[in-house]
Amino acid sequence: MVAPIVSIVGKSKSGKTSLLEKLIPELKGRGYSVGVIKHDIHDYEIDIPGKDSYKIKKAGAETVIISSPKKISMVKDVSNDEIDLGLLAFKYLENVDLILTEGYKKQAFPKIEVIRSEVSKEPICSPKEVMAFICDFHMKSSRPVFETEDIKKVTDFIEDRFLMKRKKKRINLLVGGKRIPLKGFVQDFIVNTVKGMISSLRGVDKKKKIIIRIEEEK
């Protein structure tokens, strides 16, 4: 199951990255895992000239994966066509509760536009294209408008729109009397697997609360 995608859009230097830097810790503090996709219309290098991985990529490898005990990185050639945002999320970000993007104003995913008065007071998207605006000045709109520093309110808005349904699928896992925290994607996997098995059983009210208790014999 692909996580919900919310695109943070706006003109250059409007504060998109700053917003993400504040949103991500707030969401993580509420127990959600977050993935980010940054859009760059220009070609770019994330590998460092002189490093072995850089030399290997320049030698002609289409894909280079750098792996360590703490993280992995991948550099991969693609065609000149814009890759669909949904495909990127499906292939590379399957284990998160929410995907935030910086940019992608032309793709058809929910958008929040950031507007900074020092750059421009004119939005790049119409109210029909966005679900909310974030700005540092008073703005009238048919969509919700948040002040730049209202991070908790913006997070509440995102949580209510995209994450509460996941929260309602509450699973309590206790092993040896100790509660084990589960990330959203793990909860979704367990819920969907158990419901799928139960749906094939006859004479079971599938709308009732499901309680599973496993006790292994010693």
C-alpha positions in Angstrom: 0.0 0.0 0.0 1.5 3.3 -1.1 1.5 6.1 1.5 -0.4 9.3 1.0 1.5 11.9 -1.0 1.4 15.6 -0.2 3.4 18.0 -2.4 4.9 21.2 -0.9 5.0 23.7 -3.8 5.9 27.3 -4.3 8.2 29.7 -6.0 12.0 29.4 -5.6 13.1 30.6 -2.1 9.6 30.7 -0.8 10.5 28.5 2.1 9.5 25.0 1.0 12.6 23.4 2.5 12.3 25.3 5.7 8.7 24.1 6.0 9.8 20.5 5.5 12.5 20.8 8.1 9.9 21.8 10.7 7.1 19.5 9.5 9.1 16.3 9.6 10.1 16.4 13.3 6.5 17.3 14.2 5.1 14.3 12.3 7.8 12.0 13.7 7.1 13.2 17.2 3.5 12.0 16.6 4.7 8.6 15.7 4.6 8.7 11.9 7.4 7.7 9.5 8.0 10.2 6.7 9.6 9.9 3.3 10.6 12.8 1.1 11.0 13.2 -2.6 12.7 16.4 -3.8 12.0 17.6 -7.4 14.9 19.2 -9.3 14.3 20.3 -12.9 18.1 20.5 -13.5 20.6 17.7 -13.8 22.5 17.2 -10.6 25.2 15.1 -8.9 24.9 13.6 -5.5 28.1 11.6 -5.6 31.4 13.2 -4.8 34.0 13.5 -7.6 37.1 11.4 -6.7 35.1 8.8 -4.6 35.1 5.2 -5.8 31.3 5.2 -6.4 31.7 8.4 -8.6 34.5 6.7 -10.7 32.3 3.6 -11.1 29.3 5.6 -12.3 31.4 7.7 -14.7 32.9 4.4 -16.1 29.4 3.6 -17.4 27.3 1.8 -14.8 23.7 2.7 -15.2 23.0 2.1 -11.4 25.3 2.3 -8.4 24.1 1.4 -4.9 26.3 2.4 -1.9 25.5 0.4 1.2 26.6 0.8 4.8 25.3 -0.6 8.1 23.3 2.6 8.6 22.1 3.7 5.2 22.0 3.0 1.5 22.2 5.4 -1.5 21.4 4.9 -5.2 22.5 6.7 -8.3 20.5 5.6 -11.3 20.2 6.8 -14.9 16.7 7.5 -16.2 15.3 8.7 -19.5 14.7 12.4 -20.2 11.0 12.0 -19.5 9.6 13.1 -16.1 9.1 10.0 -13.8 5.6 9.7 -12.4 5.5 10.7 -8.8 3.3 7.7 -7.9 5.7 5.3 -9.5 8.6 6.8 -7.5 6.6 6.4 -4.3 5.6 2.8 -5.2 9.1 1.6 -6.1 11.2 3.3 -3.4 9.0 4.5 -0.5 6.8 1.7 0.5 7.6 1.6 4.2 6.5 5.0 5.4 3.2 6.5 6.6 3.4 9.7 4.6 5.3 11.0 1.6 6.1 14.7 1.4 7.5 16.1 -1.8 9.3 19.4 -2.5 8.0 20.6 -5.8 6.0 18.6 -8.4 3.4 21.3 -8.9 2.4 19.8 -12.3 1.5 16.4 -11.0 -2.0 15.5 -9.7 -1.4 15.0 -6.0 -2.6 17.1 -3.1 -0.6 20.3 -2.7 0.2 22.8 -0.1 1.6 26.1 -1.5 4.1 28.2 0.4 4.1 31.9 -0.3 6.7 34.3 1.0 6.1 38.0 0.6 9.7 38.8 -0.1 9.5 36.7 -3.2 6.0 37.3 -4.3 2.5 37.6 -2.9 1.0 35.9 -6.0 0.4 32.1 -5.8 1.6 29.9 -8.6 -1.5 27.6 -8.2 -5.2 28.4 -8.2 -7.3 27.4 -5.1 -8.7 24.6 -7.2 -5.2 23.0 -7.4 -4.2 23.2 -3.7 -5.7 22.2 -0.4 -4.1 24.9 1.6 -1.8 27.9 1.6 1.0 28.8 4.0 2.2 32.5 3.9 3.7 35.3 6.0 1.0 37.8 5.3 -2.7 38.1 5.5 -4.3 36.3 2.5 -7.9 35.7 1.6 -8.7 32.4 0.0 -11.4 29.8 -0.3 -8.8 27.3 1.0 -7.4 27.2 4.5 -4.6 29.7 5.0 -1.9 29.0 7.7 0.8 31.4 9.0 4.4 30.4 8.3 5.1 29.5 12.0 1.8 27.5 12.5 3.6 24.2 12.1 1.4 22.4 14.7 -1.8 23.6 12.9 -0.4 22.5 9.5 0.5 19.1 10.9 -3.0 18.8 12.4 -4.4 19.6 9.0 -2.3 16.9 7.2 -2.9 14.4 10.0 -6.7 14.9 9.8 -6.8 14.7 6.0 -4.4 11.8 5.4 -3.3 9.9 8.5 -6.3 9.5 10.9 -7.6 6.6 8.9 -4.4 4.8 9.5 -4.5 5.7 13.2 -7.9 4.2 13.5 -6.5 0.8 12.5 -5.1 0.4 15.9 -3.1 -2.7 16.7 -1.9 -3.5 20.2 0.9 -6.0 20.1 2.1 -7.4 23.5 4.9 -9.9 23.7 5.6 -11.3 27.2 3.5 -8.5 28.6 5.6 -5.8 26.9 3.9 -3.5 24.4 5.7 -3.4 21.0 5.3 -0.2 18.9 4.3 -0.8 15.3 4.8 1.6 12.4 1.9 2.5 10.2 2.9 0.4 7.3 3.3 -2.7 9.6 -0.2 -2.1 11.1 -1.6 -1.8 7.6 0.0 -5.1 6.5 -1.2 -7.0 9.6 -4.8 -5.5 9.3 -5.1 -6.3 5.6 -3.6 -9.8 6.0 -5.9 -10.8 8.9 -9.0 -9.3 7.3 -8.2 -11.1 4.1 -8.1 -14.4 5.9 -11.2 -13.8 8.0 -13.2 -12.7 4.9 -13.0 -16.3 3.6 -14.5 -17.7 6.8 -18.2 -18.5 7.0 -20.5 -17.4 9.8 -18.1 -14.6 11.0 -19.3 -11.0 11.6 -16.5 -9.2 9.7 -17.4 -5.8 11.2 -16.7 -6.8 14.8 -13.5 -6.1 16.7 -10.9 -8.7 16.0 -8.8 -10.0 18.9 -6.0 -12.5 18.3 -4.1 -14.2 21.2 -1.2 -16.6 20.5 0.2 -18.7 23.3 2.9 -21.1 22.4 3.2 -24.3 24.5 6.6 -24.7 26.1 
